[in-house]
């Protein structure tokens, strides 16, 4: 008798949805997430730095790379959190006070399966008119590049930073309220 298929212990997701500080903060609180790295996706290695990305001419989006245990949390569940509380998928090239294409809503699938799941989920959300406006989230390709060290764990290291207090603490609170069984 063959052994049942056991999912891998680690998988990766790459998501963009505005400032990576808040995205990182939300996903660091999800059970089954092992690590979250702030960074850039969609452009080249040569321009994967905050100074260049801020020019809004690099093709990069501020993004996060999530390393997670698919035995504890599915990719679909990560997308539910992403679309529900981590950002507003109806805002084109902006999130809150941040504007420009580097703050776009984009999913960077790491496999064909992730791409299918993301497309199906977006289609389902659009069909139900959940947001009352069209979803602008794009499925994109591109390599992920970690951001500078000072951007990593920014929420935890700077809990009283005005941006964190105004924009990101409410996201984490919304996550805990909406997904109490997922909160770590």
matplotlib code that plots the C-alpha trace (Angstrom):
import matplotlib.pyplot as plt

x = [0.0, 1.5, 2.2, -0.3, 0.9, 2.3, 2.4, 5.7, 6.6, 7.3, 5.8, 6.2, 3.7, 4.5, 1.9, 1.9, -0.7, 0.6, 3.3, 5.1, 5.2, 1.5, 1.3, 4.3, 2.6, -0.7, 0.9, 3.4, 0.3, -1.1, -0.8, 1.3, 3.3, 7.0, 8.5, 7.6, 10.2, 9.5, 10.8, 10.3, 8.8, 8.2, 11.3, 15.0, 17.7, 19.5, 16.6, 15.5, 16.1, 13.9, 15.5, 14.9, 11.5, 10.3, 10.9, 7.9, 9.7, 11.2, 8.3, 8.6, 5.8, 6.5, 5.8, 6.2, 7.5, 5.6, 7.1, 4.4, 3.6, 0.8, -0.1, -1.2, -2.5, -3.4, -2.6, -6.3, -6.5, -3.6, -5.5, -8.6, -6.6, -5.0, -8.3, -10.2, -7.9, -4.4, -5.2, -8.0, -8.0, -10.1, -7.6, -5.5, -1.8, -2.4, -3.2, -4.3, -1.9, 0.6, 0.3, 2.0, 2.5, 4.9, 1.8, -0.3, -2.3, -0.6, -0.1, 3.1, 2.3, 5.2, 3.6, 0.9, -1.3, -1.0, -1.8, -5.0, -6.1, -5.5, -7.4, -10.3, -10.5, -10.5, -13.2, -15.3, -15.0, -15.8, -18.8, -20.2, -19.5, -18.1, -16.4, -19.0, -16.2, -14.0, -11.0, -7.8, -5.4, -3.2, -1.6, 2.1, 5.4, 8.7, 11.4, 11.3, 14.1, 14.4, 14.2, 16.8, 17.3, 15.6, 12.3, 12.3, 10.0, 9.3, 6.0, 7.5, 10.5, 8.6, 5.2, 4.7, 5.7, 2.9, 2.4, 2.2, -0.3, -2.5, -2.4, -1.0, -2.3, -5.9, -5.1, -3.6, -6.7, -9.0, -7.2, -7.5, -11.2, -12.0, -9.9, -9.6, -8.8, -5.9, -4.3, -1.1]
y = [0.0, 3.4, 6.0, 8.9, 12.1, 14.3, 18.0, 19.8, 21.4, 24.7, 26.7, 30.3, 33.0, 36.4, 39.2, 42.9, 45.2, 48.6, 49.4, 46.2, 47.1, 46.5, 43.4, 41.9, 42.7, 41.0, 37.8, 37.5, 36.9, 34.0, 30.5, 28.4, 31.3, 30.6, 33.9, 37.0, 39.1, 42.6, 43.3, 44.1, 42.1, 42.7, 44.6, 43.8, 43.0, 46.3, 48.4, 46.4, 49.1, 51.6, 54.6, 53.3, 51.8, 55.1, 56.6, 54.6, 53.7, 50.3, 48.0, 46.8, 46.6, 46.6, 43.0, 40.3, 36.8, 34.5, 31.1, 28.9, 25.4, 24.2, 21.5, 24.3, 27.1, 26.8, 29.2, 29.8, 30.9, 33.2, 34.8, 35.1, 37.2, 39.1, 40.1, 40.6, 42.7, 43.1, 45.6, 47.0, 45.1, 47.8, 50.6, 51.0, 51.8, 53.0, 51.9, 54.4, 57.4, 55.7, 56.2, 54.9, 51.6, 50.3, 50.2, 48.1, 45.1, 42.1, 38.4, 36.8, 33.0, 30.7, 27.8, 27.0, 25.8, 29.1, 31.0, 28.9, 29.3, 33.1, 33.5, 31.4, 33.3, 36.7, 35.5, 34.3, 37.6, 39.6, 37.4, 38.0, 41.7, 41.4, 44.8, 46.8, 47.9, 45.8, 44.1, 45.5, 42.9, 41.5, 38.2, 39.0, 37.2, 38.4, 37.6, 38.6, 40.6, 41.3, 44.9, 46.7, 45.5, 48.6, 47.6, 44.1, 43.6, 47.3, 47.0, 45.1, 47.3, 50.6, 50.0, 53.7, 55.0, 57.3, 55.3, 52.0, 53.4, 55.0, 52.4, 49.1, 48.5, 48.7, 46.0, 43.6, 44.3, 43.6, 40.4, 39.2, 40.1, 38.5, 35.4, 34.6, 30.9, 31.8, 34.4, 33.3]
z = [0.0, -1.0, 1.6, 1.6, 0.2, 3.0, 2.2, 2.4, 5.7, 4.0, 1.2, 0.0, -0.9, -2.3, -2.0, -2.5, -1.1, -0.1, 2.4, 3.4, 7.1, 7.6, 5.3, 7.2, 10.6, 9.7, 8.3, 11.2, 13.4, 11.3, 12.8, 10.5, 9.2, 9.9, 8.7, 6.7, 4.8, 3.5, 0.1, -3.6, -6.4, -10.1, -11.1, -11.5, -8.9, -9.8, -8.6, -5.6, -3.1, -1.3, -3.0, -6.5, -5.8, -4.4, -7.8, -9.0, -12.2, -11.4, -11.9, -8.3, -5.8, -2.1, -1.2, 1.4, 1.2, 3.5, 4.5, 5.9, 6.8, 4.5, 7.0, 9.3, 7.0, 3.3, 0.5, 0.1, 3.8, 3.3, 0.4, 2.6, 5.1, 2.2, 0.7, 4.0, 6.2, 4.9, 2.2, 0.0, -3.3, -5.0, -4.7, -7.9, -7.3, -3.8, -0.2, 2.4, 2.2, -0.1, -3.8, -6.9, -8.6, -5.9, -3.6, -6.0, -5.2, -6.8, -6.2, -7.4, -7.5, -6.8, -8.7, -11.3, -8.5, -6.6, -9.8, -10.4, -6.7, -6.9, -10.2, -9.0, -5.7, -7.4, -9.9, -6.9, -5.1, -8.3, -9.0, -5.5, -5.7, -2.2, -2.3, -4.3, -6.6, -9.0, -7.6, -9.2, -7.8, -10.6, -10.9, -11.8, -12.2, -11.0, -8.5, -4.9, -3.4, 0.4, 1.5, 3.6, 7.2, 8.6, 7.0, 8.5, 11.5, 11.4, 13.2, 16.1, 16.4, 16.1, 17.8, 18.4, 15.0, 13.8, 10.6, 12.5, 15.0, 12.3, 9.5, 10.7, 14.2, 13.0, 10.3, 13.0, 15.2, 12.3, 11.6, 15.2, 15.2, 11.8, 12.2, 16.0, 15.4, 13.0, 15.3, 16.9]

ax = plt.figure().add_subplot(projection="3d")
ax.plot(x, y, z, "-o")
ax.set_aspect("equal")
plt.show()
